[in-house]
Amino acid sequence: MWRFDKSILSQFDFFSIILIIPLIIMSHWLIGEAVPALAEKQLAYVGVALLAFLVVFLLPIRRMSWLIPFIYWGNIALLFAVELFGHSRLGAQRWIETPFINATIQPSEFVKPALILMLAYLIHKNPPPQQGYRLKDFLRISFYILLPFVLIAKEPDLGTALVLLLIGYSVLFYVGVYWKIIATIVAGILILSPLAYKFMLHDYQKERITDFLSEKPSYHVQQSIIAIGSGGWTGKDKENATQTQMKFLPIATSDFIFAFVVERTGFLGALALILLYAMLILHLLSLSIFNNDYYIKVVTVAISFMIFIYMGVNIAMTIGYAPVVGVPLPMFSYGGSSFLNFMILFAIMQNLITFRYKDMYDKGGTKSFV
């Protein structure tokens, strides 16, 4: 008979939850101001994500670790399905139509937790030696990173593909790779970048880079900079936040929500938001650094890198320091897929941390999981 052991909550990482809650509350407030109907939908997404969090948190993940390769390859199969009979929108083939419910899914979103779990599984099974992974192990793990990258980049969805690539190799370099391999990769990137720009990028992707490098930013970025500059130290009242209320600021609830934050709350509000993210990232890194369990080490550092990449790229593009790409502000921008992904990853992390001693004890003992 299953029963819940209250003592396991002593291991639960409450601090990360405390840092996430203000993000959700502030996001709902701003989205509700801009488009009230979207705020209601976002609440529904939060409800679904919390339910998913609870379900994933209660799964015996360590004892089900043999399923991780099947989860990974199942997601790869979905990416191949997109390539074969995916649904196209605005020139990109990224979705699969689901029968009976008249809806579409974007498999590239599900690949992120699947890849992170797969990396944790591989590194746990074969930890790096003292000087880091040598070429054979590096190439073997790289295969699992590059395969979804290539399939997603072909859709085309270069933004998601690059985020996946950065997360994968950030984790790999973090746990340890022989220095000669790192030096070779850096040199290869410097040499091959011009060729990649000329022959591999689509015209619209080149246009985004050209807009970024030009003296005058694009219309979207101009309006974003105006909104940010008008916020001052403490921001404007709702009625005076003209960039958002008069719809000058494009996509104010998702891609350019940071500009909306600054217009309403000013420099101090933006600083508070960035500090929340910084505290969350540093907290996750501390969990990784002071833990010898490779499952926890990989998952926590992957989430921290993911938050840093999303936050850094989103904020940089709103102020004109990065090309405009569809990267949301993590757990803040409107949308269900990204928020659900983060909640699932945090649920996996909380499960691995909370049940680590209990799962180890259960391998040779009699206590039940729940």
LINTA-V51702 format. One record per residue. RES is the residue in one letter. SS is DSSP state (h for helix, s for strand, l for the rest). Layout:
# LINTA-V51702
res=RES ss=SS
res=RES ss=SS
This chain:
# LINTA-V51702
res=M ss=l
res=W ss=l
res=R ss=l
res=F ss=l
res=D ss=l
res=K ss=h
res=S ss=h
res=I ss=h
res=L ss=h
res=S ss=h
res=Q ss=h
res=F ss=l
res=D ss=l
res=F ss=h
res=F ss=h
res=S ss=h
res=I ss=h
res=I ss=h
res=L ss=h
res=I ss=h
res=I ss=h
res=P ss=h
res=L ss=h
res=I ss=h
res=I ss=h
res=M ss=h
res=S ss=h
res=H ss=h
res=W ss=h
res=L ss=h
res=I ss=h
res=G ss=h
res=E ss=h
res=A ss=h
res=V ss=l
res=P ss=h
res=A ss=h
res=L ss=h
res=A ss=h
res=E ss=h
res=K ss=h
res=Q ss=h
res=L ss=h
res=A ss=h
res=Y ss=h
res=V ss=h
res=G ss=h
res=V ss=h
res=A ss=h
res=L ss=h
res=L ss=h
res=A ss=h
res=F ss=h
res=L ss=h
res=V ss=h
res=V ss=h
res=F ss=h
res=L ss=l
res=L ss=l
res=P ss=l
res=I ss=l
res=R ss=l
res=R ss=l
res=M ss=l
res=S ss=h
res=W ss=h
res=L ss=h
res=I ss=h
res=P ss=h
res=F ss=h
res=I ss=h
res=Y ss=h
res=W ss=h
res=G ss=h
res=N ss=h
res=I ss=h
res=A ss=h
res=L ss=h
res=L ss=h
res=F ss=h
res=A ss=h
res=V ss=h
res=E ss=h
res=L ss=h
res=F ss=h
res=G ss=l
res=H ss=s
res=S ss=s
res=R ss=s
res=L ss=l
res=G ss=l
res=A ss=s
res=Q ss=s
res=R ss=s
res=W ss=s
res=I ss=s
res=E ss=s
res=T ss=s
res=P ss=l
res=F ss=l
res=I ss=l
res=N ss=l
res=A ss=s
res=T ss=s
res=I ss=s
res=Q ss=l
res=P ss=h
res=S ss=h
res=E ss=h
res=F ss=h
res=V ss=h
res=K ss=h
res=P ss=h
res=A ss=h
res=L ss=h
res=I ss=h
res=L ss=h
res=M ss=h
res=L ss=h
res=A ss=h
res=Y ss=h
res=L ss=h
res=I ss=h
res=H ss=h
res=K ss=h
res=N ss=l
res=P ss=l
res=P ss=l
res=P ss=l
res=Q ss=l
res=Q ss=l
res=G ss=l
res=Y ss=s
res=R ss=l
res=L ss=h
res=K ss=h
res=D ss=h
res=F ss=h
res=L ss=h
res=R ss=h
res=I ss=h
res=S ss=h
res=F ss=h
res=Y ss=h
res=I ss=h
res=L ss=h
res=L ss=h
res=P ss=h
res=F ss=h
res=V ss=h
res=L ss=h
res=I ss=h
res=A ss=h
res=K ss=l
res=E ss=l
res=P ss=l
res=D ss=l
res=L ss=h
res=G ss=h
res=T ss=h
res=A ss=h
res=L ss=h
res=V ss=h
res=L ss=h
res=L ss=h
res=L ss=h
res=I ss=h
res=G ss=h
res=Y ss=h
res=S ss=h
res=V ss=h
res=L ss=h
res=F ss=h
res=Y ss=h
res=V ss=h
res=G ss=l
res=V ss=s
res=Y ss=l
res=W ss=h
res=K ss=h
res=I ss=h
res=I ss=h
res=A ss=h
res=T ss=h
res=I ss=h
res=V ss=h
res=A ss=h
res=G ss=h
res=I ss=h
res=L ss=h
res=I ss=h
res=L ss=h
res=S ss=h
res=P ss=h
res=L ss=h
res=A ss=h
res=Y ss=h
res=K ss=h
res=F ss=h
res=M ss=l
res=L ss=l
res=H ss=l
res=D ss=h
res=Y ss=h
res=Q ss=h
res=K ss=h
res=E ss=h
res=R ss=h
res=I ss=h
res=T ss=h
res=D ss=h
res=F ss=h
res=L ss=h
res=S ss=l
res=E ss=l
res=K ss=l
res=P ss=l
res=S ss=l
res=Y ss=h
res=H ss=h
res=V ss=h
res=Q ss=h
res=Q ss=h
res=S ss=h
res=I ss=h
res=I ss=h
res=A ss=h
res=I ss=h
res=G ss=h
res=S ss=h
res=G ss=l
res=G ss=l
res=W ss=l
res=T ss=l
res=G ss=l
res=K ss=l
res=D ss=l
res=K ss=h
res=E ss=h
res=N ss=h
res=A ss=l
res=T ss=h
res=Q ss=h
res=T ss=h
res=Q ss=h
res=M ss=l
res=K ss=l
res=F ss=l
res=L ss=l
res=P ss=l
res=I ss=l
res=A ss=l
res=T ss=l
res=S ss=l
res=D ss=l
res=F ss=l
res=I ss=h
res=F ss=h
res=A ss=h
res=F ss=h
res=V ss=h
res=V ss=h
res=E ss=h
res=R ss=h
res=T ss=h
res=G ss=h
res=F ss=h
res=L ss=h
res=G ss=h
res=A ss=h
res=L ss=h
res=A ss=h
res=L ss=h
res=I ss=h
res=L ss=h
res=L ss=h
res=Y ss=h
res=A ss=h
res=M ss=h
res=L ss=h
res=I ss=h
res=L ss=h
res=H ss=h
res=L ss=h
res=L ss=h
res=S ss=h
res=L ss=h
res=S ss=h
res=I ss=h
res=F ss=l
res=N ss=l
res=N ss=l
res=D ss=l
res=Y ss=h
res=Y ss=h
res=I ss=h
res=K ss=h
res=V ss=h
res=V ss=h
res=T ss=h
res=V ss=h
res=A ss=h
res=I ss=h
res=S ss=h
res=F ss=h
res=M ss=h
res=I ss=h
res=F ss=h
res=I ss=h
res=Y ss=h
res=M ss=h
res=G ss=h
res=V ss=h
res=N ss=h
res=I ss=h
res=A ss=h
res=M ss=h
res=T ss=h
res=I ss=l
res=G ss=l
res=Y ss=l
res=A ss=l
res=P ss=l
res=V ss=l
res=V ss=l
res=G ss=l
res=V ss=l
res=P ss=l
res=L ss=l
res=P ss=l
res=M ss=l
res=F ss=l
res=S ss=l
res=Y ss=l
res=G ss=l
res=G ss=h
res=S ss=h
res=S ss=h
res=F ss=h
res=L ss=h
res=N ss=h
res=F ss=h
res=M ss=h
res=I ss=h
res=L ss=h
res=F ss=h
res=A ss=h
res=I ss=h
res=M ss=h
res=Q ss=h
res=N ss=h
res=L ss=h
res=I ss=h
res=T ss=h
res=F ss=l
res=R ss=h
res=Y ss=h
res=K ss=h
res=D ss=h
res=M ss=h
res=Y ss=h
res=D ss=h
res=K ss=l
res=G ss=l
res=G ss=l
res=T ss=l
res=K ss=l
res=S ss=l
res=F ss=l
res=V ss=l
